Amino acid sequence: MRRILRVITSRLLIIVPLFALQLAAVFGLFYRISLLPQIMSVINMMSIVLLVYVLNRNDDPAYKIAWSIAILSLPVIGVPLYLLAGNRKVPKKLFNGTIRASKDMDGLLTPDTSILENEPEQIRNLFRYGEESLGLPAWKNSDSRYFASGEEWFPVFKEELKKAEHFIFLEYFIIDKGTVLDEVLEILKEKARQGIGVKIIYDDFGSITMPWKFEKELREAGIEAYRFNHVRPALIFTMNNRSHRKLTVIDNRVAFTGGVNLADEYVNRISRFGYWKDSAIMIRGEAVWSFTVMFLGMLSFARGDLGVDYLKYRLPAGNYYDGGIYQPFSDTPTDEETVSMNMHMNMIRSASEYLYIDTPYLILTESVRNSLILAAKDGVDVRILTPYIPDKKIVFQITRGNYMPLLKAGVRIYEYTPGFNHCKNFVSDDRVALVGSVNMDYRSYFLHFENGVLLYKSPEVLKIRENFEEALKQSHEISLEEMQKTRLPVRLIRAVLSILIPLV
């Protein structure tokens, strides 16, 4: 109820109606024009041209199908909607900003291929994508600590913030009012008073319940703060490009990432969808430099200038080593490289014994679905844990709509009965894991800025597996027979939603 009241009294109450009015005006105008026979002929011709264009684009097949249906079945709406939203181009300012930042990064991250030269070929191939295609180093002199819940993560997170001596960087999709934010801000404001550089980037849509003045309040407290990709009451569909990243960097020595945001539900101080199951990971040592650069690249865009001195923040990382190898990564919709999806697919393809996946949403591209099916048919024990209590009911129906082909191939699917599973983890063969902000859905794969870390031979890999297996004991395994009993109207609704989901 408290969150509902915040939403009602937030900026959304102004932005959503204004946006809806503009959308209605555009479609209304287009409809009136279409009543003229000559104009309707032009629209029909445009629909054919757009259809050819869509089918020849280098996009996911489901995306092409969705737009083809929209354009052909109802061209009066489908044509203008595609012209407004279908080309998936990010805002020019955002594109230029992030590309400029990436050019500034040249030479800052230099892969050392010798780190993996004595590892099995399968592992070298897994890390090679990040190293050779993306320039993302694998790091050795580092260690990690996995947190199996928000409650386990938060005390350690606060203690590390208190240890900061030089700088604190935070970037989060959601910042919301509550005790978690209050406790974090208390530490950050004290650090700012001590002269320590504190910088925050938060997504303006994810944190829509925060007032406009919040950014100003942070700056008045000595904290450098930015709202990412400002939400405006304007007909700009490319505001879909959000920063979904969860990232904290302290003194280039410690970094945190995972699924947790800065809000009370993530540590179960309030209950929204039953028990909130989440996870995070702390990285220490040389691998933190990748996260430092990651944040500074986004800061370069947020500032709107070239005034970021990267090397100023390359402080000594400390002596840490747990025998593991770490490869932090980030993804951006400003290029044609689907880094997050490719990382997931590489994890699926590299598994030989088992693959366990935590995900809040299971909205699969054709390539990811086929990879999971092939892995299961090849004898890999593939298990996926999704929520039993959803945060979005429509998305939950689409998630369940993806169960059937996977179950038929031998994939085992479970729903976490105590509540909502928000973890975004892959773990396989007791040696490799991936933890980060990436969901298995179209938004994470194609629209959002994301981040995570690939880890190999770290002792925490086993902890991630054990946490998954413990969760299965509290979960309901979905059977093929159960899915086959789903009523026909529900199946039809799921099928329609699955077609439409790439459009949003």
C-alpha positions as CSV (number, residue, x, y, z in Angstrom):
1,M,0.0,0.0,0.0
2,R,2.8,2.4,0.9
3,R,4.5,1.9,-2.5
4,I,1.1,2.3,-4.3
5,L,0.6,5.6,-2.5
6,R,4.1,6.7,-3.6
7,V,3.4,5.9,-7.2
8,I,0.1,7.7,-7.1
9,T,1.8,10.8,-5.7
10,S,4.9,10.5,-7.8
11,R,5.9,12.1,-11.2
12,L,4.1,9.2,-12.9
13,L,0.8,10.9,-12.2
14,I,1.9,13.7,-14.5
15,I,4.0,11.9,-17.0
16,V,1.7,9.0,-17.9
17,P,-1.5,11.0,-18.7
18,L,0.5,13.5,-20.8
19,F,2.2,10.6,-22.6
20,A,-1.2,8.9,-23.2
21,L,-2.7,12.1,-24.6
22,Q,0.1,12.5,-27.1
23,L,-0.2,8.9,-28.2
24,A,-3.9,9.2,-28.6
25,A,-3.5,12.4,-30.6
26,V,-1.0,10.8,-33.0
27,F,-3.2,7.7,-33.6
28,G,-6.3,9.9,-33.9
29,L,-4.7,12.1,-36.5
30,F,-3.5,9.1,-38.4
31,Y,-6.9,7.4,-38.3
32,R,-8.7,10.5,-39.6
33,I,-6.2,10.8,-42.5
34,S,-6.6,7.1,-43.3
35,L,-10.4,7.6,-43.9
36,L,-9.3,9.3,-47.2
37,P,-9.1,6.5,-49.9
38,Q,-6.0,8.0,-51.5
39,I,-4.2,8.2,-48.2
40,M,-5.2,4.7,-47.3
41,S,-3.6,3.5,-50.5
42,V,-0.4,5.2,-49.4
43,I,-0.6,3.6,-46.0
44,N,-1.0,0.1,-47.5
45,M,2.0,0.7,-49.7
46,M,4.0,1.9,-46.7
47,S,3.0,-1.3,-44.8
48,I,4.4,-3.5,-47.6
49,V,7.7,-1.5,-47.8
50,L,8.0,-1.6,-44.0
51,L,7.4,-5.3,-44.0
52,V,10.2,-5.9,-46.4
53,Y,12.5,-3.7,-44.4
54,V,11.6,-5.5,-41.1
55,L,12.1,-9.0,-42.5
56,N,15.5,-8.0,-43.8
57,R,16.8,-6.5,-40.6
58,N,19.3,-8.3,-38.4
59,D,16.9,-8.8,-35.5
60,D,15.6,-11.7,-33.5
61,P,12.9,-13.7,-35.4
62,A,10.3,-13.1,-32.7
63,Y,10.8,-9.4,-33.0
64,K,10.3,-9.6,-36.8
65,I,7.2,-11.7,-36.4
66,A,5.6,-9.4,-33.9
67,W,6.1,-6.3,-36.1
68,S,5.0,-8.0,-39.2
69,I,1.7,-9.0,-37.6
70,A,1.2,-5.4,-36.3
71,I,2.0,-3.8,-39.6
72,L,-0.1,-6.1,-41.8
73,S,-3.1,-6.7,-39.6
74,L,-3.7,-3.1,-38.6
75,P,-1.6,-0.8,-40.8
76,V,-3.3,2.4,-39.6
77,I,-1.8,1.7,-36.1
78,G,1.1,-0.6,-37.0
79,V,2.8,1.7,-39.5
80,P,3.0,4.8,-37.3
81,L,3.9,2.7,-34.3
82,Y,6.8,1.2,-36.1
83,L,8.0,4.5,-37.3
84,L,7.9,5.8,-33.8
85,A,9.3,2.8,-31.9
86,G,10.3,-0.1,-34.2
87,N,13.8,0.9,-35.3
88,R,15.2,0.5,-31.8
89,K,17.6,3.4,-32.2
90,V,18.7,4.9,-28.9
91,P,18.4,8.7,-28.4
92,K,21.1,10.5,-30.3
93,K,22.4,12.2,-27.1
94,L,22.7,8.8,-25.4
95,F,24.3,7.2,-28.4
96,N,26.9,9.9,-28.8
97,G,27.6,10.0,-25.1
98,T,28.2,6.3,-24.6
99,I,30.2,5.9,-27.8
100,R,32.4,8.9,-26.8
101,A,32.9,7.3,-23.4
102,S,33.9,3.9,-25.0
103,K,36.5,5.7,-27.1
104,D,38.0,7.3,-23.9
105,M,38.3,3.7,-22.6
106,D,40.7,2.6,-25.3
107,G,43.8,1.1,-23.7
108,L,42.4,1.1,-20.2
109,L,41.3,-2.5,-20.3
110,T,44.0,-4.7,-21.9
111,P,43.3,-8.5,-21.8
112,D,46.2,-10.7,-20.6
113,T,45.6,-14.0,-22.5
114,S,48.4,-15.7,-20.6
115,I,46.0,-16.0,-17.6
116,L,44.0,-18.7,-19.3
117,E,46.7,-20.4,-21.4
118,N,46.9,-23.4,-19.1
119,E,43.1,-23.9,-18.7
120,P,41.0,-26.4,-20.7
121,E,40.0,-25.3,-24.2
122,Q,36.4,-25.2,-23.2
123,I,37.1,-22.6,-20.5
124,R,39.4,-20.6,-22.8
125,N,36.6,-20.4,-25.4
126,L,34.2,-19.3,-22.7
127,F,36.4,-16.3,-21.8
128,R,37.6,-15.6,-25.3
129,Y,34.4,-14.0,-26.4
130,G,34.8,-11.2,-23.9
131,E,38.5,-10.8,-24.4
132,E,38.7,-10.8,-28.2
133,S,35.3,-9.4,-29.2
134,L,34.8,-6.9,-26.4
135,G,38.3,-6.2,-25.0
136,L,37.2,-7.4,-21.5
137,P,40.1,-8.7,-19.5
138,A,40.1,-11.8,-17.3
139,W,41.6,-11.1,-13.9
140,K,43.5,-13.4,-11.6
141,N,44.6,-11.5,-8.5
142,S,41.1,-11.1,-7.1
143,D,38.6,-12.8,-4.8
144,S,34.9,-12.8,-4.2
145,R,32.1,-13.4,-1.7
146,Y,28.6,-14.5,-2.8
147,F,25.6,-13.4,-0.9
148,A,22.6,-15.7,-1.0
149,S,20.1,-13.0,0.1
150,G,19.7,-9.2,0.4
151,E,19.8,-9.6,4.2
152,E,23.2,-11.3,4.0
153,W,24.5,-8.7,1.6
154,F,23.4,-5.4,3.2
155,P,25.5,-5.4,6.5
156,V,28.7,-6.2,4.5
157,F,27.8,-3.6,1.9
158,K,27.4,-0.9,4.6
159,E,30.7,-1.9,6.3
160,E,32.6,-1.6,3.0
161,L,31.0,1.8,2.4
162,K,32.3,2.9,5.8
163,K,35.8,1.8,5.0
164,A,36.0,4.1,1.9
165,E,39.0,6.4,1.9
166,H,39.1,7.9,-1.6
167,F,35.8,7.4,-3.5
168,I,32.5,5.7,-3.7
169,F,30.6,5.0,-7.0
170,L,27.0,3.8,-7.1
171,E,24.8,3.0,-10.1
172,Y,21.4,1.5,-9.6
173,F,18.2,0.9,-11.5
174,I,16.0,1.4,-8.5
175,I,16.5,3.7,-5.5
176,D,13.4,4.0,-3.3
177,K,12.5,5.6,-0.1
178,G,12.9,3.4,3.0
179,T,15.2,2.4,5.8
180,V,17.7,0.8,3.3
181,L,18.2,4.1,1.5
182,D,18.2,6.1,4.7
183,E,21.0,4.0,6.2
184,V,23.1,4.2,2.9
185,L,22.6,7.9,2.6
186,E,23.7,8.5,6.2
187,I,27.0,6.8,5.4
188,L,27.4,8.6,2.0
189,K,26.7,12.0,3.4
190,E,29.2,11.4,6.2
191,K,31.8,10.3,3.7
192,A,31.1,13.4,1.5
193,R,31.7,15.6,4.6
194,Q,35.0,13.9,5.0
195,G,36.0,15.0,1.5
196,I,35.6,11.6,-0.1
197,G,34.2,11.7,-3.6
198,V,30.8,10.1,-3.7
199,K,29.1,9.8,-7.1
200,I,25.6,8.3,-7.8
201,I,23.9,7.5,-11.1
202,Y,20.3,6.2,-10.8
203,D,17.8,5.3,-13.5
204,D,15.1,7.9,-13.7
205,F,12.4,5.4,-14.6
206,G,13.4,2.7,-12.2
207,S,13.5,5.3,-9.4
208,I,10.4,7.1,-10.7
209,T,8.9,7.2,-7.1
210,M,11.7,9.5,-6.0
211,P,10.9,13.2,-6.3
212,W,12.6,15.5,-8.8
213,K,14.3,17.3,-5.9
214,F,16.1,14.2,-4.8
215,E,19.0,14.8,-7.2
216,K,19.3,18.3,-5.9
217,E,19.2,17.2,-2.3
218,L,22.1,14.8,-2.9
219,R,24.2,17.5,-4.5
220,E,23.5,19.9,-1.6
221,A,24.9,17.1,0.6
222,G,28.1,17.1,-1.4
223,I,27.2,14.0,-3.5
224,E,27.6,14.2,-7.3
225,A,24.3,12.7,-8.5
226,Y,22.7,12.1,-11.9
227,R,19.4,10.8,-13.1
228,F,20.0,8.5,-16.1
229,N,18.0,9.1,-19.3
230,H,15.4,11.5,-17.8
231,V,11.8,10.5,-18.1
232,R,9.8,13.2,-19.8
233,P,6.2,13.5,-20.7
234,A,7.1,13.3,-24.4
235,L,6.4,10.7,-27.1
236,I,9.8,9.2,-27.2
237,F,9.6,5.5,-27.2
238,T,13.4,5.1,-27.1
239,M,13.2,6.0,-23.4
240,N,12.9,2.2,-23.2
241,N,16.7,2.2,-23.0
242,R,17.2,2.1,-19.2
243,S,20.2,1.5,-17.0
244,H,19.3,-1.7,-15.3
245,R,22.8,-2.1,-13.8
246,K,23.5,-2.6,-10.1
247,L,27.0,-1.5,-9.3
248,T,29.0,-0.2,-6.4
249,V,32.8,0.5,-6.5
250,I,34.8,1.6,-3.5
251,D,38.4,2.9,-3.8
252,N,39.1,0.6,-6.9
253,R,39.4,-2.1,-4.2
254,V,35.9,-3.5,-3.7
255,A,32.9,-3.8,-6.1
256,F,29.4,-5.1,-5.7
257,T,27.0,-6.3,-8.3
258,G,24.0,-8.7,-8.6
259,G,20.2,-8.3,-8.4
260,V,19.8,-6.1,-5.4
261,N,18.7,-2.5,-5.6
262,L,18.6,0.2,-2.9
263,A,15.1,-0.4,-1.6
264,D,13.6,-2.1,1.4
265,E,12.0,-5.1,-0.4
266,Y,15.4,-6.3,-1.5
267,V,16.4,-7.1,2.1
268,N,12.9,-8.2,3.1
269,R,12.1,-5.3,5.4
270,I,8.9,-5.0,3.6
271,S,6.9,-7.8,1.8
272,R,5.6,-7.1,-1.7
273,F,5.5,-10.6,-3.3
274,G,6.2,-13.0,-0.4
275,Y,9.8,-13.6,0.4
276,W,12.1,-11.7,-2.0
277,K,14.9,-14.1,-3.0
278,D,17.9,-12.2,-4.3
279,S,21.7,-12.4,-4.6
280,A,24.8,-10.3,-4.9
281,I,28.5,-10.7,-5.2
282,M,31.5,-8.8,-3.8
283,I,34.7,-8.7,-5.9
284,R,38.0,-7.5,-4.4
285,G,41.4,-7.0,-6.1
286,E,42.5,-6.3,-9.7
287,A,39.2,-7.3,-11.3
288,V,37.6,-4.2,-9.7
289,W,39.3,-2.0,-12.2
290,S,36.9,-3.2,-14.9
291,F,34.0,-2.1,-12.7
292,T,35.6,1.2,-12.1
293,V,36.0,1.8,-15.8
294,M,32.4,0.6,-16.3
295,F,31.1,3.3,-14.0
296,L,33.3,6.1,-15.3
297,G,32.1,5.4,-18.8
298,M,28.5,6.0,-17.8
299,L,29.6,9.0,-15.7
300,S,31.1,10.5,-18.9
301,F,27.7,10.4,-20.5
302,A,25.9,11.5,-17.4
303,R,28.1,14.6,-17.1
304,G,27.8,15.4,-20.8
305,D,31.4,16.2,-21.1
306,L,34.9,14.7,-21.6
307,G,36.0,15.6,-18.0
308,V,36.6,12.1,-16.6
309,D,40.2,11.3,-15.7
310,Y,40.1,7.5,-15.6
311,L,43.6,6.9,-14.4
312,K,43.0,9.1,-11.4
313,Y,40.8,6.4,-10.0
314,R,43.2,3.5,-10.7
315,L,44.3,3.1,-7.1
316,P,46.1,0.1,-5.7
317,A,43.7,-2.8,-5.7
318,G,45.2,-4.7,-2.7
319,N,46.4,-8.2,-2.4
320,Y,43.6,-10.7,-2.9
321,Y,43.6,-14.1,-4.5
322,D,41.3,-17.1,-4.1
323,G,42.5,-19.2,-7.0
324,G,39.7,-17.9,-9.2
325,I,39.6,-16.0,-12.5
326,Y,37.1,-13.2,-13.0
327,Q,35.8,-11.4,-16.1
328,P,33.5,-8.4,-15.4
329,F,31.3,-7.3,-18.3
330,S,28.8,-4.7,-19.3
331,D,26.3,-4.4,-22.1
332,T,24.8,-1.4,-24.0
333,P,22.0,-1.1,-26.5
334,T,24.0,1.5,-28.3
335,D,25.8,-1.1,-30.5
336,E,24.7,-4.3,-32.3
337,E,26.5,-6.6,-29.9
338,T,24.1,-8.5,-27.7
339,V,26.7,-9.1,-25.0
340,S,24.3,-10.3,-22.2
341,M,22.5,-12.8,-24.4
342,N,25.8,-14.0,-25.8
343,M,27.2,-14.5,-22.3
344,H,24.1,-16.5,-21.4
345,M,24.4,-18.6,-24.5
346,N,28.1,-19.3,-24.0
347,M,27.3,-20.5,-20.5
348,I,24.7,-22.8,-21.8
349,R,26.9,-24.2,-24.6
350,S,29.9,-24.7,-22.2
351,A,28.0,-26.8,-19.7
352,S,28.8,-30.6,-19.9
353,E,27.3,-32.0,-16.6
354,Y,24.8,-29.5,-15.2
355,L,23.5,-26.0,-15.7
356,Y,21.4,-24.3,-13.0
357,I,19.7,-21.0,-13.8
358,D,18.1,-18.4,-11.5
359,T,15.9,-15.9,-13.3
360,P,12.8,-13.8,-12.4
361,Y,11.6,-13.9,-16.0
362,L,11.8,-16.6,-18.7
363,I,11.1,-14.8,-21.9
364,L,13.4,-16.5,-24.4
365,T,14.7,-15.6,-27.8
366,E,14.6,-18.4,-30.3
367,S,18.4,-18.8,-30.1
368,V,18.5,-19.0,-26.3
369,R,15.5,-21.5,-26.2
370,N,17.2,-23.7,-28.8
371,S,20.5,-23.6,-26.9
372,L,18.7,-24.8,-23.7
373,I,16.9,-27.5,-25.6
374,L,20.0,-28.8,-27.2
375,A,21.9,-28.8,-23.9
376,A,19.2,-30.9,-22.3
377,K,19.0,-33.3,-25.2
378,D,22.8,-33.7,-25.0
379,G,22.5,-35.0,-21.5
380,V,23.2,-31.8,-19.5
381,D,21.1,-31.5,-16.3
382,V,19.5,-28.2,-17.0
383,R,17.3,-26.7,-14.2
384,I,15.7,-23.3,-14.1
385,L,14.2,-21.6,-11.0
386,T,11.6,-18.9,-11.6
387,P,9.2,-17.2,-9.1
388,Y,5.9,-18.7,-7.9
389,I,4.6,-15.3,-6.8
390,P,5.2,-12.8,-9.7
391,D,5.8,-9.1,-9.6
392,K,4.2,-8.7,-13.0
393,K,1.3,-11.0,-13.8
394,I,1.3,-10.6,-17.6
395,V,5.1,-11.3,-17.7
396,F,4.5,-14.3,-15.4
397,Q,2.0,-15.7,-18.0
398,I,4.6,-15.3,-20.7
399,T,7.2,-17.0,-18.5
400,R,4.9,-20.0,-18.0
401,G,4.2,-20.0,-21.7
402,N,7.9,-20.8,-22.4
403,Y,7.8,-23.9,-20.2
404,M,6.3,-26.5,-22.6
405,P,9.1,-26.8,-25.2
406,L,11.8,-26.8,-22.5
407,L,10.0,-29.5,-20.5
408,K,9.5,-31.7,-23.6
409,A,13.3,-31.5,-24.1
410,G,14.1,-32.6,-20.6
411,V,14.7,-29.2,-18.9
412,R,13.5,-29.2,-15.3
413,I,11.7,-26.1,-14.2
414,Y,10.9,-25.0,-10.7
415,E,8.9,-22.2,-9.2
416,Y,10.1,-20.7,-5.9
417,T,7.0,-21.1,-3.6
418,P,7.9,-18.7,-0.8
419,G,7.8,-15.7,-3.1
420,F,9.6,-13.9,-5.8
421,N,12.9,-15.1,-7.2
422,H,14.8,-12.0,-8.4
423,C,18.3,-13.7,-8.7
424,K,20.1,-13.6,-12.0
425,N,22.6,-16.4,-11.7
426,F,24.1,-19.2,-14.0
427,V,26.2,-21.9,-12.5
428,S,27.6,-25.0,-14.2
429,D,29.8,-28.0,-13.6
430,D,31.1,-26.9,-10.2
431,R,33.6,-24.5,-11.9
432,V,31.9,-21.6,-13.7
433,A,29.2,-19.1,-12.7
434,L,27.8,-15.8,-13.8
435,V,26.2,-13.3,-11.5
436,G,24.8,-9.9,-12.5
437,S,21.9,-7.7,-13.4
438,V,20.8,-9.6,-16.6
439,N,17.3,-11.1,-16.8
440,M,16.4,-13.7,-19.4
441,D,14.1,-11.4,-21.4
442,Y,14.1,-9.1,-24.4
443,R,14.5,-6.0,-22.3
444,S,17.8,-7.1,-20.8
445,Y,19.1,-8.6,-24.0
446,F,18.2,-5.7,-26.4
447,L,17.1,-2.5,-24.6
448,H,18.9,-2.1,-21.3
449,F,22.4,-1.3,-20.0
450,E,23.4,-4.3,-18.0
451,N,26.5,-5.7,-16.1
452,G,27.8,-8.8,-14.5
453,V,30.8,-11.0,-13.8
454,L,31.9,-14.4,-15.1
455,L,33.8,-16.4,-12.5
456,Y,35.8,-19.6,-12.9
457,K,37.5,-21.8,-10.2
458,S,36.4,-19.4,-7.4
459,P,35.3,-21.2,-4.2
460,E,32.1,-19.1,-4.4
461,V,30.9,-21.2,-7.4
462,L,30.0,-24.0,-5.1
463,K,28.2,-21.6,-2.8
464,I,26.1,-20.5,-5.7
465,R,25.2,-24.1,-6.6
466,E,24.4,-24.9,-3.0
467,N,22.2,-21.9,-2.7
468,F,20.3,-22.9,-5.8
469,E,19.8,-26.5,-4.5
470,E,18.6,-25.2,-1.2
471,A,16.0,-23.1,-3.0
472,L,14.8,-26.1,-4.9
473,K,13.8,-27.7,-1.6
474,Q,11.3,-24.8,-1.2
475,S,10.1,-24.9,-4.8
476,H,7.5,-26.7,-6.8
477,E,8.7,-28.6,-9.8
478,I,6.6,-28.1,-12.9
479,S,5.7,-31.3,-14.7
480,L,4.9,-31.7,-18.4
481,E,1.5,-33.2,-17.4
482,E,0.7,-30.1,-15.3
483,M,1.4,-27.8,-18.3
484,Q,-0.7,-30.0,-20.6
485,K,-3.7,-29.5,-18.3
486,T,-3.5,-25.7,-18.8
487,R,-6.9,-24.5,-20.1
488,L,-7.2,-23.6,-23.7
489,P,-8.1,-19.9,-23.1
490,V,-5.0,-19.5,-20.9
491,R,-2.8,-21.1,-23.6
492,L,-4.2,-18.8,-26.2
493,I,-3.6,-15.7,-24.0
494,R,0.0,-16.8,-23.4
495,A,0.6,-17.4,-27.1
496,V,-0.7,-14.0,-28.0
497,L,1.4,-12.3,-25.3
498,S,4.5,-14.2,-26.4
499,I,4.1,-12.8,-29.9
500,L,3.5,-9.2,-28.6
501,I,6.2,-9.1,-25.9
502,P,9.1,-8.1,-28.3
503,L,7.2,-4.9,-29.2
504,V,7.5,-3.6,-25.7
